Amino acid sequence: MSTRRLLLTRSAAVISAASTGLLLPQVVRAQSGKVRVGFMLPYTGTFSQLGVAIENGFRMAIDEQGGKLGGREIEYFKVDDESEPSKGIENANKLVQRDKVDVLVGTVHSGVQMGIQKVARDSGVLCLIPNAGVHAATRALCAPNVFRTSFSNSQPTRALGQVMVAKGHKKAVWITWKYAAGDEAFEGFKESYTAAGGTIVKEMGLPFPNVEFQALLTEIAALKPDAVACFFAGGGAAKFIRDYAAAGLKGKIPLYGSGFLTEGVLDAAGPAAEGIVTTMHYSDSLDTPRNKKFRLDYAKAFRAQPDVYAVQGYDTGLLLIQGANAVKGDLSAKPALYKAMEGATIDSPRGKWTMSKAHNPVQDIYLRVVENKENKVTGIAAKALSDSGVGCKMA
């Protein structure tokens, strides 16, 4: 028998088997299998609470759907990334190669994200970023299978410039840790502040995670700018706020920052934080029915108050749900899955947001002021703000 006739005969046999239903059990079995979701998050160390909040938020979104994705049960896998960039590729491969996850959710630390990004681009696994704001993920190293649900590092600070100049602060000092997140936050501030007519009289930095601020604060006092803008987060942010007040600058030179400056540190910062103005894509005090319901449901489920990280985890779940529902749970239907996620509108506690062409949220950035240990929303600093996505070429 010729090769061509053999192929035709085999094709006929396959078509015949399909028409009689002989292939159906295999198809049904593939669809009825569980969706394998892998969390690669920090569960120990400085960022451990952030990892827990992200996972809680994600699970809460899924639980609201009866615990299923597109009608399919879910099996979860977890790897502690330890916020250790040197282990990023190895840990991501554990989930992708060993556990064969359909979806990888991670991470917090931008350095670790770069390892995940390489694995995601090499393997094609669907990767959802619930926090890490590193620009490359949705710029030069963007990929069709990578979606971010949080922010880019320059997004919150890109909303600061216009606000500060409008208040008459035309000369500013910028201060941050000199590392990727600090440098990228500065990009957003510099772009918006100078475009609004402001002048940056000095850019200051110190190595991450150094918290010896005194010499720089003395220099700020001598420069006498109209205002100071900054990027700090976590324990270092709380110390900077306290040191700023102790140096006699509070009340004399207004302090502004990316929202992470006052996020989750108001108890530690104490009265020194009062009056600080920040820009951020979420606030606990957002006075909307959607946010109030989310906060109540989260508190009931986890006996804790949600923060921006919980919201980002929740929205990661909402995005995946929209994609999975569009393909009826068949996550292997990648073109249709990605198209649904790209076109999604997420009804989030932070307000509705959409996905940019580079797969980064297009979202409102809120203006907030610290009042009585709360980041109180006073308005919207920027409507539907998108990251530039410069350098992103989808393969």
N, C-alpha and C positions, 0 to 999 in steps of 0.2 A: 504494500500500500504506500502511495506517495506521501510525503510530509504534509502536503496541502490537504489531501483527503483525510489523513489522520487527524489533523487539526479540526477540520470540518466535522468529523465524526465525534470528536471529543466535545466540541462546542454544542452539537446537537444533544449529546448526552446530558450536558450541564443544563441546557435549556429545558430538556424533558424532565430532569430531576427537579428543577425549580418549579415547573408548572404543576408537578404532582405534590409539591410541598415537602419533598425530601430534604431541601436545604433549610427549611424554616426553623427547625430546632436550633441550629447553629446561630442563626441571626437573633432569635429570641434570647438565647443564652448570652450573647454578647451584650444585648441591650439591658438584660435584667441584672447584670453584674453591678457591683457597687462602684460608685465614683470614688476614686482614691485621691484624697486631698491631703497635701503635706504642708505642715507649718514649719517654716524655718525662721525662728524668732529667738530673741534673747530671753531665756528663762532663769538665768543666774546673772549676778553682777549688777552694775549701775542701771542698766536698762530693763531689768527683769520685770518690773511692774508695767512697763510699756508693752512688753511682749504678752503678758497676761491680759491686759486690757484689750489689745488687738484681737487675740483669740476669743475672748468673751464676746466682743462685739460681732465678730464673724459668726460664731455659733448662734448668737441670738437671732441674727437675720435668717439663718437656715432654719432654726426652730420655728420661726414664724411661718415657714412654708411646710410645716409638718415634719421637719427634719430631712427633707428630700431635695434633690436637685433635678429638675425636669422629670420628676416622678421616680427617680432612682435613689436607692439608699446610699448613704455615704460611709466610707471608712476613713478615719483620720490617722495620720502619721505625724510624729513630732521629732524635730531635731533642735537641740539647744545650740544656737550659733555663737553663744558666749560673747557676742559683739567683737569677734576676733577675725579681722580681715584675712589673716594668713590661712585660716581654715575655711574660708568661704567656698572655694571650689570643691574641696573635699566633702564638706557637709551637704552642699547642694546635690552632689553626685550620689550621696547616700539615699536621698529621697527619690531622685530620678532613676538611677540605675538599680539600686537594691530594692527599694519599695515600689518602683514603677508607678509613681503618682501621675494622675491625669492633670493635676493643678498644683503648682507650688506657690504658697503664700509667704512672702518674705521680702524685705525685713525692715529693721529700724535703722541700723548703722549704715551710712553711705559706703564706707569702705568694704563692708561685707557684701553689700548689694552689688558691687562691681564683680565679685566672684560669682554671685548668682546670675548676673547678667550674661557672663561668658557661658555658663552652663545652659542657660535658657536659649541663647542664640545658637549654640552648638547642637543642642538636643531637639529644639522645637517645642519643648514642653510649655504649656500655658503658665505664665508667671504673672502674679498679681502683687504689686508693691503697695503695702498698706501704710508705709511711712517714709522710708529713705528718700530724701529730696535731691540726691545727686543729679546734676544736670545731664550727664552723659546718657542716663537711662532713657530719657525721652528726647535726646538730641542726637549727638554723633553715633551713639550705640543703640539707637532705638530699634525695635523689632516688631513685626506684626503680632507676635505672640506675647508681648510684654505690655501690660497696662498698669498705670499708677493711679491710685485712688486718693492720694493725699495732697501733695503740693510739690513744686520744684523749689529749691532752696532760695531762689530769688523772688518768688511770688509774693510772700507777705511783705517784704521790704520794698518791692516795686510800688506798693500802695502808699508808702510813707512820704515820699518826696512832696507831692502836691499838698498833702495835709500840713506839713511843716511850713512850707513857704506861705500857704494861705494864712497861717497864724503869725506871719511876720518874721519867722526864723530863717533869715537869708544866709547866715554863715554858720556852718555846723562842723563839728568834729565827729569822725566815725571811729569806733573802737570795737574790736572783736578778737577772738582767738584766731591765730593764723593757721588755718587748716581748710580743707575743701569747703565745708559748710559755711564757714565765716567768709571766705573769699567769694563764694557764690551769692551769699546774702548781700555782700557789698555791691556786687554787680547790679542787683535790683535797685538798691538805694541810690547808687551813683547815677544810674540812668534816669530815674524818676526825679531826683532832687535837682540835678543840673538842668534837665528839660524844663522844670518849673521855674528856673531862674535862680536857684540856690548855688552857693559856692562851698565846697568842702575845703576848709582851711587846713585840715590835717587828718591823715589816715593813720590810726594807731593799731598796733597788734602785739599780742604776746603769744608764746607757744601754748598749744593745747596740751594738757588741761591746767596750765599755770593759773593761779589765782592771786598772784602778788600784784595788786592793782595800784598800790600807793603812788609810785613814781609817775605813772601815767595820769592819775587823777590830779596830782600836783601840777603837771604840765597843762592839763585842761583848765585848771583854775587860772593859770598865767595867761593862757590864750584868750580867755573870756569870749567864747563863741556864743551865738544866740541860743544854741541848743546842742545836745549830744544825741547821736543815734548809734545803736549798737545791735550786735547779735551775740547773745549768750544763752545758755540753757542749763536746766538742772541745778545742782548744788552750786556750781560756779556762778550762775545767774543770781542766786540768792545772796551770795557773798558780795558780788559786784554791786548790787542794789544797796546792801548795808554799808559797804565801804564808800559808795558815792555820797550817801547821806552823812557818814562820819567825817568825810573830807570837807564838809560844809557846802557842798555843791547843790544839794536838794533845796529847792525854793529860790535858788539864784539862777541856775542854768537848767532849763527843762530837759528831762530825759525821755527819749523815745526809743522804741525797739521793735524788732520782729516779735510777734506774739509769744514766742518761746521764752522770752525774757521773763515773763510773769506767769507762764503756764505751769501750774502744779507746784509753785514755790512761794506762794503768798504767805503761808504760815511761817515758813522759814525766814522770809525776808522781813516780816513784821511791818511796823508802821513806816519804815523807810520806803516801802513800795507805794504808799498812798500818792495818787496823782500821776503815776507813770502812764504814758499813752503808748499803746501798741496797736499793730495791725495784724490780723489773723483771720483764717478762714472759718473759725468757729469760736463760740463763747458759750460757757455754761449757762449764762444768763439770757441767751437768745429767747425772746419772748414770743414764741410761736407755738401753736397747738402741737405741731409735729415734734418739736424739741422737747416740750413738756411731757408728752406721751413716752417718747424714747427714754427720757431720764427716769421716769417713774417705773417703766418696765424693766430697765437695766438694774435699778436699785432693788427691785423685788427679786430679780433673778440671781443677782450676784452679791447682794448685801454690801454694795459699794456704790459710790458716785462715779458716773462715767466722765471721762475727759476727752480731749481731742483725739487721743489714740484709740479709745473705744469707738468713737464715731467713725474714724477711718477704717477700723476693722469691720464695723457694721456695714459701711458703704462698699467695702470689698465684697462682702457677702451679697449685697443687693445687686452689684454689677454682675457677679457670676450667676446669680439666679436669673437675671434677664437674659443672659447669653444662653444658659442651659435650657430655659423654657422655650426659647426660639428654635432650638434644634431638638426639642423633645428629649433631652437628656443624652443625645448622641454627641459627646464632646469631640469625637473623631471627625465630625463634619466641620472642619476648621474654618474654611472660608465663610460659611454661614454664621458660625459662632462668633468669629471676629467682627463680622459686619454688624451683628446685633449688638455687640458690646460697644463698638465704635459709635453706633447711633443711639445709644441708651441715654435717657434722661433719668438721673438718680434723684428720687424724692428723699433727700437726706435731712437729718436733724439740723445740719448746717445751712439748709436751703437747697433748692434744686440746682443741680449742676450737670454739665454735659462733658463729653470727652473730646479733646482736641485731636487734630489729625496725627499728632505725634504721641497720642495716648496719655495725655496729662489732663487733669481736671480744668475746665473753664468754669470759674467760680467767683462768687462775691467775696471780697475781703472786707472784714468789719473793722471799724474804728472802736477801740476799747480804752477805757480809763479805769485804773484801780481805785475802787471805793469800798471801804470797809471789808477788805480781804476778798474782794470779788472783782473779776474783770467785767465791768459793766459796758454793754454796747451803747455807743452814743450815735452811731450812724454807719453808713457804708462808705468805706474809703475808696473802693474801686468796684464797679459793677462788672460781672462776667469777665474777670481778668484771666488772660491766657498766658502761658509761658511761650516764649518765641519759637521753641522747637527748632532753632537754627541748627543746620547740619544733619537733620533727620531725613534719611532716605529709606523708606520702607522697601524691603526686598520684594 
